[in-house]
């Protein structure tokens, strides 16, 4: 097989991981976008139905789940099952490039970390914890950098996606017309910057958390896998290799998504609200609007639909990292 440079490995594997995640997880993204934007009757009920204080997490989650079910049924009954894949076209076109940038930053961070670890090992006699810290820091910086860079691409692309997803009662032809009309406006400065600040906040530090969480969890599971191999004297070598290639990326991807969205979700719902209305309100003003709609509850206002986000993002992260690891492994062979 042709030998690829690490940059091309990251680009191609990131493209494959991003495309697979979009195709498989777009229906949940469409439902979640409509819930976040508050454009449907079900979304409005989910926001305001609970009391202003002492709202339990189970009540809030239940309201969001019922709203999601209602949105799904309404979309299918009015526009068919394919309506759940609204906004997939711009995302399938752009997300592979997005993931390529992210995985490129991830790869650069890893290379920097490994080089730094070699220097540290050669110049000091410190313990493994120091080396692990040195290894995770550049991965975090690389993830943050990749997240910020891809925000300038993804912010206008996601504006098109959101506009397509929130259009009310549109059939297939109307939805396509909305997407085409939105795409034609992409180069307008007001569209290029609509929701950009919230996107930068959502994709900067949270992506650093995403990559660090993935790397940390993967290292922990890898260490346990090596110990297991030693204890069994390679008797379960095949099972161990499957565990390394499949189970570890899946579990690490799920853990990384949970950690990253715990940090970045408030900015995601702010971004969606700004882009759905094309209002150009500030991040702070939009956040206050969301909190006010939730009767003053910060958690319910800024974390509305968080459980649904995990339902969508955890599998997407698992698919992305697992596909990335497999494709990268094939290219390096």
N, C-alpha and C positions, 0 to 999 in steps of 0.2 A: 504493500500500500504506500501511496505517496506520503512522504514526511512533511508535515505541516509545522510551521512555526507556532509557538505558543499563542501568539496574537491571533492567528487564523483559527486555531483550535477553540479559543474562547469565543471568537466571533461566530463560527459555524455552530458550535454546541449551544451557545446562548440563543441563537436564532431558532434552532430546533426546539429548545425548551420553552421559549416564549410562545411560539406558534401552537404547540401542543396544549399549553395551558389555556390559551384564549379559546380554542375550538371546544374544549371540553367544559370550560367553566363560564362561558358567556351568558347562558340563561340566568344563572344566579346573579351575575353582575347587572343585567338589565333590570331585574326585580329590585335589587338593592338600590340602584341609581334612582328609580322612581320613588322608592321609600325615602331616600335621603333628600331628594329634591322637594318633597312635599307637594307634588303636583296632582296626586290622586286623592280621592276621598278617603281611601283606606289609610293612606299615609297620614293624613290630617287627624284621623281618629286615633291612630297609634301614638301620635305626639301628645294629644291633649286629653285622652281618656282617663289617665291616672291622676290621683290627687297631687297637689303641689308639694307635699312633704311626706316623709316616711314611705316613699315608694320602694317596694322591694324589687330586687333584681329579677326575681321570677315573674312578677307582674309585668315589668317593662319588657322582658324577653318574650312573654306570652303575647303581649300586644303587637310587638314587631312581627312575630311569627304569624299571627292571624292576618295582619296587614299584608305580609308577603304572600300568603295563600290567596287572599282576595285579589291582589294585583295580578298574580299568575293566572287565576281563573278568568279574570276580566280580559286579559290580553289574549288568551287562547280562544275565548268565546268570540271576541270581536275581530281578531286578526289572524288567528291560527297559531299553531305551535311554533312556526318559523319566526313569529314576532319576538320570541324570546332571544333570538340571535341578532336583534337590532344592534347596530353599532359594531358588529363583529368585523365588517370589512375594513374600516380604518384602523382598528386595533390589530387585526391580523397583519396588515401592511406595516404598521409602525412598531408594535410591541416586540417583534423579533429584533429590530434595530435597537429598541430600548434595552432589551435583555443583553444584546451584544455589548452595548456600552457598559451595562452593569457588570456583566461577567468579565469584560475587559478590565474594569477597575478591580474586580475581585482577583483576577489573575495577576495583575500588577502588584496588588497588595500582598498576595502570597509570595511572589518572587522576592519582593523587598523584605518580607518577613524572614524568608529562608536565608537570604544573604545576610541579614542582620543577625540571625541566630548563629550562623557560621562564625561571624566576626566575634560575637559574644562568647561563643564556646572556645574560640581560639585565644581570647585575651583575658578571660576570667575563669574562675573555678566555681561560679555560683551554681545554685540548685536549679532544678528543672522549672520551678515556678517562675523564676526570673525570665528564663528563655520563653516560656509560654506567654508571659505578659508582653515581651518584646514581639512575639509572633502575632498576637491578636491586635495590637495597636495599629500596625500598618494596614491590616485587613479592614479595620474600622475606618481609617482615613480613606482607603481606597474605595470602600463602599459609599461613604459620604460623598466623595468626589464624583463617582459614577452617578449617584443619585441626583446630584445638583446638575451635572451636565445633561443628563437625559431629560430633566424637567423642561428644558427649553424646547425639546422636540415633542414631549408628551402633552404639555399643557394645551396647545392648540388642537392636537389630535383628539384629546379627550373632550374638548369643547364640542367637536363634531359628533363624537359618540354620545355625549349627554343630550345634545339637541335632538338626535335621532331617537334616543331611548325614551325621552319624556314627552314626545308629541302624543297628544291624547287622541285615542280612538282612530288612529291612522291605520289604513290597510297597507298592504305591501307596496303598492305603487306610490301612495302618499308618503310612506316612510322613506322610500328611495328618493323621492323628490326632495324631501326635507334634508336628507343626507347630502344630496348633490348641491342643494342651495347653500348648505352650511360649508361644504368643502370649497365652494367658489369664494367664500368670504375669508378663507384662512389667512391670506396675506395681508388683510387689513390690520394695521397696528393695534386697534382696539381689541381685535380677536386674539392676536398673538399674545397679548398681555392679560387677557381675561382669565382670572384665577391663577395667574402665574405665581404670585407671592405664596398663596396657599399650597400650590404644587411644590414649590421649592422647600417649604417647611415640612410637607408630607414626605418628600423623597430624599431629603438631605440626611439628617441624623438617623431617621428610621431605617434607611437602607444600610447605614453603618451598623446599626443594631442587628439588622437582618443577616448580614454577612458574618459578623462576629458570633452571633448566636449559632449560626449554621456550623461554622468552623469549630467552635468550642464543643458543641454537642457531637459532631463527627469525630473529633479527637478523643473524647471520652469513650464513645462506643467502639472506636478503633482499638483503644487500649484494652478494653474489656474483651474484644474479639481476639487479640493477640494472646492474652492470658488464657482464654478458653482453648486456643490452639495448642499452647504449651501443655496444658493440663491433660489434654486428650491425645497427645503425641501424634497429632495430625490425622487421627482416626476419622474426624469429621471434616476433612479438608474441603469437600465439595459444598457441604452446608455452610461452612465458614465463608467461602468465597461468595455464595449467594447472599449471605448476610451482609458482606462488605459492599457488594455492588447494588443491592436492592434495598434491604431493610434499613441500613444506616443512612443513605440519602433520604429515604422516605421519612423516617423519624426525625432526622435533623432538619429537614425542610419544614415539617409541621411545627417543630419547636421554634424555628427561626421566624416563621410567619406570625405565630402568636405573640412573640416578644416585640417584633417590629410594629405590628398594628396596634398593640397596646400603647405604644408611644405616638404613632402617627395618625391614628384614626380621626381624632377631632379635626385635623386639617383636611382630611379626605372629605368629610361631610361638609365642611365649609367650602371647599373647592367645588363640590358638586352643586351646592346651593348658588354660589356665585355664577357658575357657568350655565346653570339651568335658566337663570333669569337674566343673564348677561348684564348684571347690574353694576359691576365694577365697584361694589361696596368693599370697604377694607375688611381685612381678616377679623379685626376686633368688632366692627359693627355687625358683621354677619354672625359672629359667635354670640353676641348679645341678643341678636334676633332669634337665634335657635334656642337659647336659654329661656328667653321670654315666652316662646311658643310652648316650652315644656313647663310652664308655670313656675319659672325660677329655678328649676333643677338643673345644675350644671352637668351632672352625669347623664341624665336623660336627654338633655339637649344636645350635648356634644358626642355622646356615645350611642345615639339612637341607631339601631340596626347593627350594633357591633357584633352580636352573635351571628347574624347573617353574613357579616363580612368575613368572619372566621370560617363559616361553612363554605364560603366561596374561596377565600384566600389560602386556607391551610391545604386543601387539595391542589390548588394552583401552584403553591410553593413546592409541594411534594413532587408534582409532575415536572415542574421546571428543573429542580435540582437533580431529580433522578434521570430525566432525559439528558440534561447537561452532562452528568457524570458518565452516562453510557456512551453518548456520542463522542465526548472527549476521549474516552478510553479507546473507542474504535479508531479515531483519527490518530491517536498516538501509537497504535499497534504497528 
